[in-house]
């Protein structure tokens, strides 16, 4: 039996980062079902820090993460963000440009940034430099090292099978052995409602939505390294340089049961077709493809806080694809709430993230 103060279920960026924040003040054990950390959504991220993307609460957490991101050596590297729009996308273009603080630029300038863009089709473009690539593996491993250095146990191949309440403690049966803990942190990604149900806690109604990606060769043999991330107005597709190639996503949101997701061929074909509408170089082959599940709460904002009806059960869920860009502030907030410390964040933000908002 592993005796702990806090058990964290889930080894994605949410679980690993909060384990690191908690380990210095409590006995922490993290349980990850797969063979390694960040196997699911965290391992399939577009890996971009764009702090103006998401719901207002997510944007506030992303902005609150900025100082830590920029102070960390080797985590961020410049990328930039370019949005383009066709003639029938101008309304969505205006909305997205304003929401994400993008500056409108000329189509010719956009084509100089990305020479494969079709200036005859694109009618508007907007750009911002406030977007950076995230070295997601370095970030995950850094949090894991920090957690272990402070005494946390990180157990992989530790799928949870039962959770029961025993007085003031949780008894957790996992493939790595039994665990007893006073507080259970539910950071299980797409499986958070299943973990809640297992613990006898009312699920909140999270929806895992699939998003597919394809890696294609560098178009026309171009060096893509300095290209910005590109996306269509209304997030109808996006493309991002990656290891000398280009990843292209249809940016779909297909409801799925929690599982090890795979890319949908038809969805990829449709997304690649939308991308091809605005470029001059057709896609001739894929190098690889994959998919991940972006999990959302009913109002599409993250859920961070204690369950209002069950003592000792803490939600850290619904990252919706923004887990990496919010993790410094989100993990600090979660640890402060769990340990009873002042958060330094406003009451409106705490209410917008609290599970109590769902009744």
C-alpha positions, 0 to 999 in steps of 0.5 A: 500500500502506497500511503500519500497525502495526495493522489493525482490521476493522469500523467498529461501536462495537467497532472505532471505540472500539479504534482510538481507544484504539490510535491514540496508540501505534501506526499504525492503519488501520480498514477498514469495508465499508459507506459509513459507520460503524455501519451494521449492529448499532451503528446499530440499537441500543436505545441503553440503558446498563443495567450489570446486563444481560448475562453476569457478564463483560459486567456487569463490563465495563459497571460498569467503563465507568460512570465514563467514561460519566458523565464524558462530556458529553452521552452519557447521559441519564436513562431508568430501567427498568421490568419488568412481569409477568403472572400466568404470568410471576412466576418469570421476574419474580423471577429478572430483578428479582434479577439486574438489581437492580430494586426491586419496586414496586406496580402502581399506581405502575407505571401512574402512571409509564406511564399506558397500562399495564393494571393489571388484567393486570399482577400485578407490577412492578419498577423501577430508576433505573440505566438511561440512554439513550446518544447512540450517534451522538455516542459513535461520532463522538467515538471516530472524531474521537479516532482521526483526531486521533491519526493513525488512518486510517478507511476506509469502502467498504473491504470486505476480500476477502483476508487472507494472512500474509507473515512477521510481517505481514498482507497485507489486500486491501480495496476501498480498497486493500491494507494491510500490518499487524503485528496484525489486530484482528477487530471485524467483528461478525456477520462475525467468523468469516468474517474469521477463516476468510479469515485462516486462523484457526479460527472460534470458532462465533459466532451472529448472531441477528436482533432486530426493532424497530418504531417506533409513534406515541406511544400515545394521544397521550401525551408519552412523554419521561419514561417508562422503558424497559419490558420483559416478564419473561423479556425477552419484549418491550421498549418504549422512548421514542424521538424522541416515539414508542415503539420496540417489539421482540419481543426475538426471537433468530432465527439468520441468516447475516451480512447486512444484516438486515431486520425479520420481519413475523411476529416483529414481529406476535407481539412487538406482540401481547405488548406489547398484552397489558399496555397499554390502547392498541392498536397501530394502525400502524407508523411504521417498522421495522428489525432488527439482528444481535446476535452471540454466542459459544458461551457468550454472553460477549464475546471479547477477546484474542489468538488462542491459535494464531495470532500477531498475530490479535486477537479483539474480538467477540461483543458480543451487543447490549451493545457500546455499554454496555461499549465504554469498558472493553472498548476499554481492555482490548483496547488494553492487551492489544494493546500489552502494558500492564497491564489493571488487571482481574482474572484471572478476567475476562480468562479469561472473555473470552479466546478461549483458553477455547474450546480 
